[in-house]
Structures are given as C-alpha cells and as structure tokens.
Amino acid sequence: MKNIKLLLLLILFISCQKEKSNEAEIASENNIEIQQANDEFQMFLDKFPEVRLPLDIEPCSIDDSNMKMLNDSTLIYGKIPSNGKYITTISFDIADCLLPRITTYTLSGKTIDSKPVVIGLCGSDPCYECNEYFRIGKDYRIYSCDSARYDDCINKVSDTVTNIVTYKQGKLNSTGKIELSAEKQKTYYTKKS
C-alpha cells in the first residue's frame, strides 16, 4: 500500500514538473516574440530624431528637401519626449502644404492614437493668402490654425479684406490619447491698404 501511495505521489510530482516546464517554454516563446517586436519598433523609432518642446511649425514653409521618407506619402519629422508611459512621433503627410500627424505608441510599439492635426485649408488661388501654423507646448497642449485672407482683387468692387482664422485645440493626455476640439472659426474684416 505504501508503494502505491509513493508511486502515485511520484507520478503526480513528475506531471506537475512537466506542466511547469511547458508553461516556462510558452513564456519564453512569448518573451522572444515581444523582444523581436521591441527590436523592430526600436529600429522604427531610430528613424525619428529627438525634437524638444515647445514645437512651432509652419507646414507650408518647411524645407522638406532633407527630410527622410517614412513611406511613399509620409515624411519623418521627429519624436517628442513624453511621460514615460508612451512614445510620440510627428510625421508629415505629403500635400501642397505638409500635413502634420501625431502618432502615439505604447512602449512595446502598439499604436495608441494617430491624428492629423492640421486644418489643411491652404492652397493657391488668386486674391487669396493663407498661412498654416501648428504648436505643441511644453505642457503637451496642441494648437493648429489656418489664417486666410480673401481680397476681391479681380473685380476691385470692395475695399474690404476678409480674414478668417480656422483653428482647433487639444492636448496629448497622460495615456497617449490625442484630444482635439472640432474646428472653430473667427472672421473679421479690414480695409485694404
């Protein structure tokens, strides 16, 4: 009887050891996968130079001739410091005026959020001037605006210039989400000089 109990305990002990060994193998395989993902993510991040806050950018005025391509339609700008819980990159989608995009990632490389932060109304028309502006402050507050000036230069009937500022505001929150308001607009009129 003692031999049977001893044999059962031995079998139970061996099976528990085998289960622990299988769990250790699975955990080891998961660590290898995470390490490979982290290595690939680090190679991706290494493409982005460090930039300091505050960051003030006029997307229509940037000389992009020395900027590296991320892919066929995106230029690399930089990565900004964060609170240590996520990583933030800034890139530009290519258009007449570059379109800034903020993307946040977990420390292991999963995308938390990605948003274009430009208004994007600037273009080229006669009697029309436009300037785009984008800012991220040291407090991670975001401000983006287009200021447009319309002039009746063709008919020359009016001596008034229409000025429209379209803007949105927001912030990078502590979890890496990008919070942006809806676009708001202010219009004011000035006399031609």
C-alpha positions in Angstrom: 0.0 0.0 0.0 2.8 2.4 0.9 4.4 1.6 -2.5 1.2 2.5 -4.4 1.0 5.8 -2.5 4.6 6.5 -3.2 4.2 5.7 -6.9 1.1 8.0 -7.1 3.0 10.8 -5.5 5.9 10.3 -7.8 3.6 10.4 -10.9 1.9 13.5 -9.6 5.2 15.2 -8.9 6.5 14.4 -12.4 3.4 15.6 -14.1 3.5 18.9 -12.2 7.1 19.4 -13.2 6.2 18.8 -16.9 3.3 21.4 -16.7 5.7 24.0 -15.2 8.2 23.2 -17.9 5.6 23.7 -20.7 4.5 27.0 -19.1 8.1 28.1 -19.0 8.6 27.2 -22.7 5.4 29.2 -23.6 6.5 32.2 -21.5 10.0 32.0 -23.1 8.5 31.9 -26.6 6.3 35.0 -25.8 9.3 36.9 -24.5 11.1 36.2 -27.7 8.2 37.5 -29.7 7.9 40.6 -27.6 11.7 41.1 -27.8 11.5 40.8 -31.6 8.6 43.3 -31.7 10.5 45.7 -29.5 13.6 45.4 -31.7 11.6 46.2 -34.8 9.8 49.1 -33.0 13.2 50.4 -31.8 14.5 50.3 -35.4 11.4 52.3 -36.5 11.8 54.8 -33.7 15.5 55.3 -34.5 14.4 56.9 -37.8 12.9 59.8 -35.9 15.3 62.4 -34.5 14.5 63.8 -31.0 12.8 67.2 -31.0 12.2 69.4 -28.0 9.1 71.2 -26.8 7.7 73.7 -27.4 7.4 72.9 -31.1 6.2 75.6 -33.5 5.8 74.6 -37.1 4.5 76.4 -40.2 3.8 73.4 -42.5 3.7 75.4 -45.7 7.1 76.9 -45.1 9.1 73.8 -44.2 12.0 72.9 -46.4 11.4 69.2 -46.8 14.4 68.5 -49.1 16.5 67.0 -46.2 13.6 65.1 -44.6 13.6 61.3 -44.8 10.6 59.3 -46.2 8.7 57.0 -43.9 6.8 55.6 -46.8 5.6 56.8 -50.3 3.3 59.5 -48.8 4.8 60.4 -45.4 7.9 62.3 -44.3 9.6 61.8 -40.9 9.8 64.8 -38.6 10.7 63.7 -35.1 9.8 62.1 -31.7 9.0 64.2 -28.7 9.6 63.3 -25.0 6.6 62.0 -23.1 5.7 61.0 -19.6 7.4 57.6 -19.9 4.1 55.7 -20.5 4.0 56.2 -24.3 6.1 57.4 -27.2 5.0 60.2 -29.6 6.1 60.7 -33.2 5.4 63.5 -35.6 5.3 63.0 -39.3 4.0 64.9 -42.3 1.6 63.6 -44.9 2.6 65.0 -48.3 0.4 67.6 -49.9 0.7 71.2 -51.3 1.4 72.1 -47.7 2.7 69.4 -45.5 0.1 67.9 -43.1 1.3 67.2 -39.6 0.3 63.9 -38.0 0.8 63.0 -34.3 1.0 59.3 -33.5 1.4 57.8 -30.0 2.6 54.2 -29.2 2.8 52.0 -26.2 6.3 51.3 -25.0 6.1 47.9 -26.8 5.1 49.5 -30.1 1.3 49.2 -30.4 -0.4 52.3 -31.8 -2.5 54.1 -29.2 -3.7 57.0 -31.4 -2.9 58.8 -34.6 -4.4 62.0 -35.9 -3.7 64.7 -38.4 -3.6 67.9 -36.5 -3.7 70.5 -39.3 -6.7 72.3 -40.7 -5.5 71.9 -44.2 -7.4 74.6 -46.0 -4.4 76.4 -47.5 -3.9 76.2 -51.2 -3.2 78.6 -54.0 -5.8 80.9 -55.6 -5.7 84.4 -56.9 -6.6 87.1 -54.3 -6.0 84.6 -51.5 -3.3 84.3 -48.9 -3.1 81.6 -46.3 -0.8 80.5 -43.5 -0.9 77.3 -41.5 0.5 77.0 -38.0 0.9 74.1 -35.6 2.2 74.1 -32.0 2.8 71.6 -29.2 3.6 73.3 -25.9 5.8 72.0 -23.1 2.5 71.1 -21.3 1.6 68.9 -24.4 -1.2 71.3 -25.4 -1.9 71.4 -29.1 -2.9 74.4 -31.2 -3.4 74.3 -35.0 -4.7 77.0 -37.2 -5.1 78.3 -40.8 -5.3 82.0 -41.3 -6.7 83.0 -44.6 -7.0 86.4 -46.3 -9.5 87.0 -49.1 -9.3 90.0 -51.3 -11.6 91.0 -54.2 -8.6 91.7 -56.4 -10.3 90.8 -59.7 -13.5 92.9 -59.7 -12.0 95.5 -57.3 -15.5 96.4 -56.2 -14.9 96.2 -52.5 -12.3 97.9 -50.4 -12.7 95.2 -47.7 -10.4 92.2 -47.0 -12.0 89.2 -45.3 -9.7 87.5 -42.8 -10.7 84.0 -41.5 -8.9 82.1 -38.8 -9.9 78.4 -38.5 -8.4 76.6 -35.6 -8.6 73.6 -33.3 -7.1 73.0 -29.9 -6.3 69.9 -27.8 -3.7 68.0 -25.9 -1.8 64.8 -25.6 -3.3 63.2 -22.4 -1.5 61.1 -19.9 -2.5 57.8 -21.5 -1.3 58.8 -25.0 -4.7 59.7 -26.5 -4.8 62.8 -28.7 -7.7 65.0 -27.8 -8.7 67.7 -30.4 -11.6 70.0 -30.5 -13.8 70.5 -33.5 -12.7 73.2 -35.9 -13.7 76.7 -34.8 -13.7 79.8 -36.9 -13.3 83.6 -36.4 -14.0 86.1 -39.2 -13.0 89.7 -39.2 -12.8 92.4 -41.9 -10.2 95.0 -42.6 -9.8 97.9 -45.1 -7.4 97.4 -48.0 -4.3 99.4 -47.5 
